[in-house]
Amino acid sequence: MAVREIRIFGDPVLRTVCAPIGEIDDGVRALVADLIETVELPGRAGVAAPQIGVAARAFSYNIDGDIGYVLNPVLTEVRGEAVPTGEGCLSVPGLWHDALRHPWARVEGIDLDGEPVALEGEGLLAQALQHETDHLDGKLYLTRLAPEDRKIAMREVRESDWF
C-alpha cells in the first residue's frame, strides 16, 4: 500500500461520476489502504478515490485524528441552510474560497465487510462529507462557489504554476 499522488484540476478523472463498488476484492482492499495512507498526511481532511486516479465510489477521511473510509457513500441528509464556508482542495492546490455547505451532514455506505455504515456530524466533518461525495459525483468544490467567487477562483487556477 502507498501514499498516492493527488490528481490536479484538469485531470479528466476528477470530472467523472464514479461507479459503485460491487464485489469487495483485494483490489478494493488495496484502494482503501491507499486512501487511508494518503489521507494520513498532515493537513488532509479527506481524499476521494478519483483524487488518486480511481473512478470508484470510495473516500477516506481524517477529522481531528479520527481516520476512516466509506465505500459507496451516499449523502442521505443535510441540515441547516447552506452557508459560505472556507474550503480548499488537494486537487486545486493553494486556493481557498468560501463554498456553500450545510452545517450538518450524513453519509451512508458500506465497509470492507459489506456491512452498512453511517457517518454524520457537523462542522469540518459535515463539510468533508459533502466535499468528498461531490468528488464522487465528478464535482470540484469550485462548483459550490458564488458566481463572482468562481470567476476569481478560475482566474487563480489559470494563473497558478501547476495548471
N, C-alpha and C positions, 0 to 999 in steps of 0.2 A: 504494500500500500504506500501511497505517496501524497505529498502536498502537490497539488496540480496547479498548473499555470491558469490564471484567470483570463478568460476571453474578454476582449475590449470592444466597446461600441464600434459598430460597423461589421462585426462578425455575424454572418447570417444565422448562426445557431441561436443568437440572442433574440431573434425575431420569430423563432419557431415555436408554435404551440406544441408542447411536449406530449408525447404518447404516454398513456398509463403503463405502469409496470404490471406485467402479467405474472409469469412464473418467477418465483424468487429463487434464483440460482446463484452460483458462485460469482457470476458477473455482477449481479445486483449487490451481493455482499461486498465485493471489491469496490463498487461505486460508493456505497455507504461509508466504507472505511476511508476512501479518498476524500469524500465530502467532509467527514469529521476531522481528518488530519488537516485539511485545507482551512476549515473554519477555526481551528485552534490557534492560528497565528494571531498575535496581538492586534487589536483594533477591528476585529471582524465579528459582526453580529449574526451573519447568515451567509450561506453560499448555496445557490441553486445549481442543479445538475447542468443546465445549459451554460453556466458561467465557467464550467470546466470542460465544455465541449460535448456534453451528452444530452441529447434531446429526450430526456425521461423525466417523469413527474416525481422528483425527489428533491429535498433540500435538507441542509443541516443548519443548526443554529447554535449560538454561543451567547447567551444573555446572562450577564452577571455570574459567569462561571458555570452556568447550567448548560451543558452541551448535549445535543441530541440530534435526531433526524426524524423525518416523516416521509413515508412513501405514499404516493397517490394522494397528496393533500388537496383538500377542497376547503376553500374559505366558506364556512357554513353560516357564520353570523358576525355582524359588526354592530357596535352600539355607539351612539353619540353621533353628533354632526361631524363630518369630515372637516378638519381644520388644518391650516398650513403648519407643517412640522419639518424642522430642519432635517435634511436627509442627504446622504451621499450613496455612492455605489462603487463597488470594486471594479465594475465594468465601465465606469465613467470616471476614471481616476482624477482626483484633485478638485472636483466640482462639489459644491454643497449648496443646495437650494431648498426652499420650502415646498414640499409635496403635500397634497391634500390626503390626509389619513384620518381614519376613525380612531378614537381614543381606546377602543376595546375591540378585540377580535378573537375568533375561534376558528381553528382548523381541525378537520377530522381526516384521518387517513389510516394507514396500517404500518406495522413494524415488520422486521425481517422474518417473524414467525407467522405473518399474515393476520395477526391479531389487531383489532381496532385500537386506535389511539386517538386522543383528543388533546389539543394544546390550546390554551386560552389565556388571555391576560390583557393587561393594559400597558400604556407607556411604550417603552422600547420593544417589549415582546409583541404587542399589538402591531406596532409599526413593522417589525421584522416579518411577522406572519403575512401581512398584506404585501410587503415588498417582495418576498420570496415567491408567493403564489403568483404575483404579477409576472415574475421571470418565467414561470412555468407556462404562462399564457402568452409568452412572446412579447411582453411589455417591459420597458425600462421605466424607472421612476420619472424620467423626463416627461412621460405622457401624463403624469399626475400634477404637473406644474400649471400655475395660472398662465394664460397665453403670453403675457408680457415677460414673465419669468422664463418661459420656454424659449422665447426668442433670444433672450440674454444667454441662457444655457447653451443653446445651439451655436451661438457665436463663439462662446468659450470653447466648445468642442472643436470647432473649425480652427481656432487659433492655438489649440493645445499642441504640445510637442509629440504626443502619442497618436494623434489622428492622421 
